[in-house]
């Protein structure tokens, strides 16, 4: 089943310019862009998760009494 969507001519030209081969359809191109977007978003969520875990551990390491004692030595 097909549907019609309206896009600006500049968007159509941009899509045409990023085709991997001349006869690649806009449908194929948009499907690939969706897959890529989902992978990037998933990767970013993973990176944010790691950052939160590291942030807690770094605060644990930096906020300790032994290090603070050296500041006044």
Beta strands, then each sheet from edge to edge (+ up, - down):
end
